[in-house]
């Protein structure tokens, strides 16, 4: 099990990321997605929402400009 080195407040969104290279990372936070390029991502699954992210959401997450909903 991975231990987070920073505080995650209740309600933190988590993402599963599938890369085109075949790798899969589970339960990442938005902070961990900043800096990835959209070309290397096959899809991002929003765990709590139980749906795939749209291309616009993926771009915003990679840039660090994603707005939280709710």
C-alpha positions as CSV (number, residue, x, y, z in Angstrom):
1,X,0.0,0.0,0.0
2,X,1.3,3.5,-0.9
3,X,1.5,6.0,1.9
4,X,0.8,9.7,1.0
5,X,3.3,12.2,2.2
6,X,0.8,15.0,2.2
7,X,-2.7,15.5,3.7
8,X,-5.7,14.5,1.6
9,X,-8.8,16.3,2.8
10,X,-12.1,14.3,2.9
11,X,-13.7,14.5,-0.6
12,X,-10.4,14.5,-2.5
13,X,-10.9,13.4,-6.1
14,X,-8.9,10.3,-7.2
15,X,-8.1,9.3,-10.8
16,X,-6.9,6.1,-12.5
17,X,-4.7,6.9,-15.4
18,X,-4.1,4.4,-18.3
19,X,-1.1,5.3,-20.4
20,X,-0.7,4.5,-24.1
21,X,2.5,2.6,-23.2
22,X,0.4,0.1,-21.3
23,X,1.0,1.4,-17.7
24,X,-1.8,2.0,-15.3
25,X,-1.7,4.1,-12.1
26,X,-4.5,4.0,-9.6
27,X,-6.0,6.6,-7.2
28,X,-3.8,9.5,-8.1
29,X,-4.8,13.0,-7.0
30,X,-5.1,16.0,-9.4
31,X,-1.8,17.3,-7.9
32,X,0.0,14.2,-9.3
33,X,-1.4,14.6,-12.8
34,X,0.1,18.1,-13.4
35,X,2.9,18.0,-15.9
36,X,1.8,14.9,-17.8
37,X,1.3,15.3,-21.5
38,X,-2.0,14.4,-23.1
39,X,-0.2,12.5,-25.8
40,X,1.0,9.8,-23.3
41,X,-2.5,9.3,-21.7
42,X,-5.0,6.8,-23.2
43,X,-7.7,7.7,-20.7
44,X,-8.3,9.0,-17.1
45,X,-11.1,7.4,-15.0
46,X,-12.6,9.6,-12.3
47,X,-13.0,7.1,-9.4
48,X,-15.6,8.9,-7.3
49,X,-17.7,9.9,-10.3
50,X,-17.4,6.5,-11.9
51,X,-16.8,7.8,-15.4
52,X,-14.0,8.6,-17.9
53,X,-12.7,12.2,-18.1
54,X,-13.5,14.2,-21.2
55,X,-10.6,15.4,-23.4
56,X,-11.1,18.9,-22.0
57,X,-10.9,17.6,-18.4
58,X,-7.7,15.7,-19.2
59,X,-6.1,18.8,-20.7
60,X,-7.1,20.9,-17.6
61,X,-5.8,18.2,-15.2
62,X,-2.4,18.0,-17.0
63,X,-2.1,21.8,-17.0
64,X,-3.2,22.1,-13.3
65,X,-6.2,24.3,-14.2
66,X,-9.0,21.8,-13.4
67,X,-11.9,23.3,-11.4
68,X,-13.4,21.2,-8.7
69,X,-17.1,20.5,-9.1
70,X,-19.5,20.6,-6.2
